[in-house]
Amino acid sequence: METFPELLTRWQAAEACGDTAVLDALLDPDFHGDGPDGFVLDKQEWLARHHVAEFCWTAVSVRHRVAFATGVARYRGSEFACTVVGVRGDGCWRIVNLQLGS
């Protein structure tokens, strides 16, 4: 990925259709997804679960090699506060963490 916003766009599309091959390429090997009920999934567990239907970002910030986006995730009729953290290494952006909260 050239830019963090491009990463977010590709990730959102892959999440919406459950494209685990694309998600695997976009998620950092150390990825963790933290859910509203306290669950924590590693990358392989995240790839094996149901995918989020929609994300709406309200803020995106890029600081050299670390970036984050905050907004709302919608899944099965529920809304969750959402924060995504990306890191840049080896010339590309990857998602290292996702936080979903009530």
C-alpha positions as CSV (number, residue, x, y, z in Angstrom):
1,M,0.0,0.0,0.0
2,E,1.3,3.4,-0.9
3,T,-0.8,5.3,1.7
4,F,-2.8,4.5,4.8
5,P,-6.1,5.7,3.4
6,E,-5.5,3.3,0.4
7,L,-5.0,0.5,2.9
8,L,-8.2,1.4,4.7
9,T,-10.2,1.3,1.5
10,R,-8.9,-2.1,0.4
11,W,-9.4,-3.5,3.9
12,Q,-13.0,-2.2,4.1
13,A,-13.8,-3.9,0.8
14,A,-12.2,-7.2,1.8
15,E,-14.0,-7.2,5.2
16,A,-17.3,-6.5,3.5
17,C,-17.1,-9.5,1.2
18,G,-15.0,-11.8,3.5
19,D,-12.0,-11.9,1.1
20,T,-9.6,-13.7,3.5
21,A,-6.8,-13.8,0.9
22,V,-6.7,-10.0,0.6
23,L,-7.2,-9.6,4.4
24,D,-4.3,-11.9,5.0
25,A,-2.0,-9.7,2.9
26,L,-3.3,-6.5,4.6
27,L,-3.0,-7.6,8.2
28,D,0.4,-7.5,10.0
29,P,1.6,-10.9,11.2
30,D,1.3,-9.5,14.8
31,F,-2.3,-8.3,14.2
32,H,-4.8,-8.4,17.1
33,G,-8.5,-7.6,17.0
34,D,-10.0,-6.5,20.3
35,G,-13.8,-6.8,20.6
36,P,-16.4,-5.0,22.7
37,D,-16.9,-8.0,25.0
38,G,-13.2,-8.3,25.8
39,F,-12.3,-10.9,23.3
40,V,-8.9,-10.7,21.6
41,L,-8.3,-12.5,18.3
42,D,-4.9,-13.1,16.6
43,K,-4.6,-12.8,12.9
44,Q,-5.6,-16.4,12.1
45,E,-8.6,-16.2,14.4
46,W,-9.6,-12.9,12.8
47,L,-9.5,-14.4,9.4
48,A,-11.6,-17.3,10.4
49,R,-14.5,-15.3,11.9
50,H,-17.5,-13.4,10.4
51,H,-16.6,-10.1,8.8
52,V,-17.7,-6.6,9.6
53,A,-20.2,-5.2,7.0
54,E,-19.3,-1.5,7.0
55,F,-16.9,1.1,8.4
56,C,-17.3,4.9,8.5
57,W,-14.2,6.8,9.4
58,T,-14.5,10.1,11.2
59,A,-10.7,10.8,11.7
60,V,-7.6,9.5,10.0
61,S,-4.1,10.5,11.3
62,V,-0.7,9.5,9.9
63,R,2.5,10.0,11.9
64,H,5.5,8.9,9.9
65,R,5.3,5.1,10.3
66,V,2.2,4.8,12.5
67,A,-1.3,5.8,11.6
68,F,-4.8,5.4,13.0
69,A,-8.4,5.8,12.0
70,T,-11.4,6.2,14.3
71,G,-15.0,5.8,13.4
72,V,-17.9,3.4,13.5
73,A,-18.2,-0.2,12.5
74,R,-21.6,-1.7,11.6
75,Y,-22.2,-5.4,11.9
76,R,-25.5,-7.3,11.9
77,G,-27.5,-4.3,12.9
78,S,-25.2,-3.1,15.7
79,E,-22.8,-0.2,15.8
80,F,-19.4,-0.2,17.5
81,A,-16.8,2.5,18.1
82,C,-13.8,1.5,16.0
83,T,-10.1,2.3,16.0
84,V,-7.6,0.9,13.5
85,V,-3.9,1.1,13.9
86,G,-1.6,0.8,10.9
87,V,2.2,0.5,10.7
88,R,4.5,1.1,7.8
89,G,7.4,-1.2,7.3
90,D,9.2,-2.6,4.3
91,G,7.7,0.1,2.1
92,C,4.0,-0.8,2.8
93,W,1.2,-0.2,5.3
94,R,-0.3,-3.1,7.3
95,I,-3.0,-3.1,10.0
96,V,-1.6,-4.2,13.3
97,N,-4.6,-3.6,15.6
98,L,-8.4,-3.1,15.5
99,Q,-10.4,-2.1,18.6
100,L,-14.2,-2.4,18.6
101,G,-16.1,-1.0,21.6
102,S,-19.7,-0.3,22.6
